[in-house]
Amino acid sequence: MDILVTGGTGQVGLELKRHAWPAGVEVHFPGRDELDLSKPDEISRVVASRHWSVVINAAAFTAVDKAETEVAEAWLLNAVAPAVLAAEAAKANIPLVHVSTDYVFSGEKSEPYVEEDRIAPLGVYGASKEGGEQGVRSARVRHAIVRTAWVVSEHRANFLKTMLRLARERDRLSVVADQWGCPTSARDFAGALVRVAIRLASDDSAPTGTFHLVNAGETSWHGFAVEIMRRAFPNGGGPRIEAIQTCAYPTPAKRPANSRLATEKIEKAYGIKLRPWPEAIAEIIAALERKDNLTTSGR
């Protein structure tokens, strides 16, 4: 089984790279020198280069605030590239797993969002990601669009790593308390994507469509920060975490107040249910602490 993965340098892509894939599965992670997703001809060439069993598209323009000014770049990577990828996969009869986001929703709903809820993105990032979803659906390719939220890992820039960095620099941190969501481990999410992709590749009757997948549980950004500090400073200490409202921390892009995603659909379709988010972030923090010790001891 040959699998093509785009976005190998992102949080999810890096976890897909280090995943323990089943025997007999070969996974290809083309770099930008081999596949520039801004160039449709290159997408066509790579998809046609061999008979892939399935494609996983984990590539995205994820700089939410930057997208408000770099509109063309965001739409090119988040909407145009997935549409081309899906069209080429459809031509070759290759199933596609496409990663999307909670930001396609407005956040006005009081309950967790289900897959069929109305789409109403608040900014360029969410709108461009919804454009990508529509591109995948329009191509009539066998697909699983998997939306997730609040992704964190040992890699790249993310909320958890930012909090740990600031904890070393400040005695007090102000964190938004009126935006709610579901923190998600990139490693847990990647492992689930592998299960979905292999099922799509090996079973023509595998469920298709749009799914939500996040770690179990919910919290606010403030609650998330408090738990990070509790795990990082088990004996006490660490900065004080002050709760603030969104209006006190203006950003170029508006964020949804409710990013909670219901996951019952993927649980029923694929038997996938991720562990509680506090367990997942504890694992990430422990891994980062080990890396820090290794770095320190190597100086």
C-alpha positions, 0 to 999 in steps of 0.5 A, a space after each residue: 500500500 502506497 500512501 501520499 501525505 501532503 503537509 509533512 512539516 506541520 504539526 499533524 504531518 510531523 506526527 504522521 511521519 513518526 507514526 508506526 505505520 503497519 507493515 507493508 505500508 509505504 508513506 511518501 512525504 514530498 517536500 516543497 522541492 518535489 511538490 509545490 501545492 501552489 502549482 496545480 501542474 505539480 499536484 497533477 504530476 505527483 498524483 499521477 506519478 504512481 498508483 497511490 492507495 490513498 492521499 492524506 492532505 494535512 497541508 494548510 495555511 494555518 496562520 489565522 491572523 496573517 490570513 487576514 492580510 495574506 488572503 490570496 496565499 491562504 485561499 491558494 493553499 487552503 481552497 485551491 490546492 485541495 480542490 485540485 488534489 481532489 480532482 486529480 485523486 478522483 480521476 485516478 480513483 484514489 480516496 482522499 482524507 482531508 484535514 479541516 477546522 472548527 473555524 468554519 463555524 461562527 461559534 454562536 451555537 451554545 452546544 458542540 457543533 455537529 457535522 451538519 450544522 450551518 457553516 459561517 466562518 468569521 474570517 479568511 482562514 475559516 472561509 478558505 478552509 471551507 472553500 477547500 471542503 467544497 472543493 473536495 466535495 465537488 470533485 466527487 472523490 471518495 473522501 473523509 473530511 476530518 475537522 479538528 480544533 486547538 491542535 497542540 504537539 511537541 512541534 512547531 508553534 502552538 498554544 501549549 508551547 507558547 504558554 510554557 515559554 511565557 511561563 519562563 519569562 513572566 510571573 502572570 499571564 492573561 488568557 481569554 476565558 470566554 472562548 471554548 473548545 476541545 484541545 487536541 493532540 496532533 499525535 492522537 489525531 494523526 493516529 486516527 487519520 491513519 486508521 481512516 486512511 487505511 480503511 478507505 484504501 482497503 474497504 470500498 464500503 468505508 464511511 465517507 463524508 465529513 467528520 469531527 475529531 478532537 480529544 475528549 472533553 472541553 475547556 476555555 483557553 484560560 482553563 487550558 492554560 491552567 491545566 498546562 501549568 498544573 502539569 508543568 509545575 506539579 509541585 506548585 509555582 509557575 505564573 498566575 493565570 488571569 482570566 480575561 474576556 476576548 475584548 481585552 485581547 483584540 486580534 486581526 482575526 475574530 475567533 469563534 466563541 464556541 469551537 466545541 466539536 461533537 465526535 459521535 459520528 466518527 465514533 460510530 463510523 470508524 470506532 474512533 474516540 480519542 482520550 481526554 485532552 488533559 492526558 494527551 497534553 501531559 504526554 506532550 509536556 513530558 516529552 518537551 521536558 525530556 527534550 529540554 533536559 537533553 538540550 541542557 545536558 548537551 551544552 
